[in-house]
Amino acid sequence: MYSIIDIETTGGSYLRDKITEIAVINHDGTEVTGQFSTLINPEREIPSYITRMTGISNGMVADAPVFFEVARKIVELTENRIFVAHNVSFDFGFVREEFRQLGYSYQREKLCTVKLSRRIIPGHRSYSLGKLCRALDISIENRHRAMGDALATARLFEKLLNNGYTGIP
C-alpha cells in the first residue's frame, strides 16, 4: 500500500519555507484507490518566482486551509502506507517539518521514484520528473501543480512496478 505524494512550496528549504499545495494519491500496487488535493495557506507571502513556476498566487491561498486543518486527513490517508515521491527527501522533509511544528512526529517508510527509476531503467540522461516522463511517454497535465505531478509520479510508479519493482523498498 502506497501514498504517492507531491507538494508545492514557497521555496526549496523545509526549514525556511512552507507548503502551498499537497496531493496524495493512494495506490494498492495495482491501481489508484483514492486521492486528495488541496491548496494550503502557507501563512506567508509566496515569492513571485514560485508563482511564475507553479501558478499558485497569494490570492489563491488566502482562503485555503492552513496545514493543521488538513493534518489529520494527511495522517489518515498515509497511515500504514509507504510515502512515495519523486525526490522523496524533498516532499517528506516538508511534510515532516509541518507536523514537527505542530508537535507531532510524522514517520513513514519512504520510497523515492528517482532512485527506483535509476535502478530499474538505467541509462537516462536525466531523471527529473518532466524529462523522465517525456522519455517514457507519460503525459503530465498541470506541471508544477501537486495533483498534476502526483498523477504523473503515479503513472511512473506503475511503469516501475511493471518493469521489475517488487514492491519492497
Wavefront OBJ file of the C-alpha trace (Angstrom):
o trace
v 0.000 0.000 0.000
v 1.386 3.325 -1.098
v 0.664 7.045 -0.817
v 2.130 8.900 -3.789
v 2.636 12.492 -2.709
v 3.586 15.741 -4.337
v 3.752 19.197 -2.791
v 4.290 22.736 -3.961
v 6.087 25.144 -1.642
v 7.188 28.732 -1.113
v 10.814 27.685 -1.767
v 13.374 24.917 -1.534
v 14.140 24.648 2.196
v 11.810 22.802 4.565
v 13.417 24.691 7.451
v 12.593 28.095 5.954
v 9.718 27.579 3.516
v 6.157 26.259 3.713
v 3.790 24.033 1.742
v 1.308 25.774 -0.585
v -0.349 22.685 -2.070
v -0.417 18.944 -1.417
v -1.749 15.972 -3.358
v -1.994 12.417 -2.033
v -2.793 9.514 -4.341
v -3.341 6.177 -2.648
v -2.302 3.135 -4.650
v -2.596 -0.555 -3.826
v 0.250 -1.652 -6.106
v -2.156 -2.284 -8.971
v -4.282 0.833 -9.265
v -5.214 4.154 -7.699
v -7.612 3.639 -4.790
v -8.181 7.242 -3.734
v -6.898 10.767 -3.996
v -6.910 14.079 -2.161
v -5.591 17.505 -3.075
v -5.794 20.948 -1.549
v -4.145 24.316 -1.632
v -2.635 25.265 1.722
v -2.289 28.750 3.122
v 1.427 28.973 3.949
v 0.792 31.963 6.250
v 3.492 33.903 4.388
v 3.997 35.527 1.031
v 4.636 33.328 -1.981
v 7.674 34.664 -3.876
v 6.897 35.847 -7.408
v 9.282 33.315 -8.990
v 7.329 30.499 -7.307
v 4.040 31.953 -8.575
v 5.520 32.092 -12.093
v 6.600 28.447 -11.865
v 3.514 26.950 -10.182
v 0.777 29.421 -10.972
v -0.112 29.463 -7.261
v -0.610 33.033 -6.086
v -1.106 34.664 -2.711
v -4.720 35.306 -3.659
v -5.324 31.623 -4.407
v -4.178 30.502 -0.946
v -5.682 33.403 1.050
v -8.810 31.400 1.955
v -7.206 27.943 1.771
v -6.856 25.854 4.929
v -3.637 26.154 6.918
v -1.657 22.938 7.343
v -3.049 21.991 10.744
v -6.556 21.982 9.252
v -5.611 19.167 6.839
v -3.012 17.410 9.010
v -5.405 14.745 10.328
v -6.573 13.931 6.788
v -2.945 13.513 5.677
v -2.211 11.218 8.638
v -5.282 9.103 7.860
v -4.561 8.891 4.120
v -0.922 7.869 4.609
v -1.299 5.627 7.664
v 0.220 2.152 7.130
v 1.362 3.164 3.663
v 4.733 3.798 2.080
v 5.303 7.504 1.330
v 6.260 7.619 -2.365
v 7.528 10.751 -4.114
v 9.785 11.798 -6.949
v 12.753 13.016 -4.862
v 11.135 11.803 -1.653
v 13.544 13.628 0.650
v 12.141 16.974 -0.556
v 8.443 16.175 -0.143
v 8.833 14.121 3.028
v 11.095 16.747 4.607
v 8.452 19.444 4.173
v 5.579 17.258 5.402
v 7.584 16.009 8.403
v 8.579 19.584 9.301
v 4.977 20.825 9.113
v 3.991 18.072 11.544
v 7.010 18.785 13.770
v 5.877 22.400 14.068
v 2.510 21.062 15.262
v 4.253 18.929 17.903
v 3.694 15.663 16.048
v 6.364 13.177 14.961
v 5.409 12.111 11.427
v 7.080 8.830 10.489
v 6.527 6.809 7.334
v 8.531 4.331 5.333
v 9.752 6.174 2.216
v 10.314 5.266 -1.419
v 11.935 7.556 -3.989
v 10.902 7.147 -7.617
v 14.088 8.936 -8.745
v 16.298 6.306 -7.087
v 13.991 3.489 -8.155
v 13.997 4.723 -11.768
v 17.796 4.844 -11.832
v 17.895 1.237 -10.644
v 15.135 -0.230 -12.822
v 15.520 1.817 -16.006
v 19.173 2.897 -16.131
v 20.748 4.943 -18.874
v 18.587 8.070 -18.960
v 20.450 11.364 -19.153
v 18.071 12.955 -16.655
v 15.777 11.540 -14.012
v 13.831 14.759 -13.451
v 10.096 14.079 -13.482
v 9.491 16.085 -16.648
v 12.310 14.561 -18.695
v 11.728 11.024 -17.446
v 8.008 11.234 -18.195
v 8.743 12.600 -21.667
v 11.170 9.729 -22.326
v 8.624 7.150 -21.101
v 5.656 8.751 -22.894
v 3.865 9.683 -19.669
v 1.800 12.831 -20.044
v 1.892 15.463 -17.313
v -1.033 17.818 -17.098
v -0.666 20.840 -14.832
v 3.101 20.573 -14.403
v 4.363 22.063 -11.130
v 0.959 21.629 -9.517
v 0.669 18.996 -6.810
v -2.039 16.807 -8.379
v -0.601 17.026 -11.890
v 2.846 15.964 -10.724
v 1.441 13.334 -8.316
v -0.597 11.729 -11.125
v 2.499 11.658 -13.355
v 4.502 10.118 -10.483
v 1.748 7.503 -10.029
v 1.942 6.591 -13.745
v 5.738 6.397 -13.478
v 5.428 4.215 -10.363
v 3.076 1.854 -12.220
v 5.624 1.540 -15.045
v 8.321 0.754 -12.479
v 6.071 -1.896 -10.908
v 5.550 -3.414 -14.370
v 9.311 -3.402 -15.045
v 10.514 -5.435 -12.118
v 9.971 -3.490 -8.913
v 8.670 -5.995 -6.388
v 7.028 -3.512 -4.038
v 9.697 -3.965 -1.387
v 11.646 -0.757 -0.638
l 1 2 3 4 5 6 7 8 9 10 11 12 13 14 15 16 17 18 19 20 21 22 23 24 25 26 27 28 29 30 31 32 33 34 35 36 37 38 39 40 41 42 43 44 45 46 47 48 49 50 51 52 53 54 55 56 57 58 59 60 61 62 63 64 65 66 67 68 69 70 71 72 73 74 75 76 77 78 79 80 81 82 83 84 85 86 87 88 89 90 91 92 93 94 95 96 97 98 99 100 101 102 103 104 105 106 107 108 109 110 111 112 113 114 115 116 117 118 119 120 121 122 123 124 125 126 127 128 129 130 131 132 133 134 135 136 137 138 139 140 141 142 143 144 145 146 147 148 149 150 151 152 153 154 155 156 157 158 159 160 161 162 163 164 165 166 167 168 169
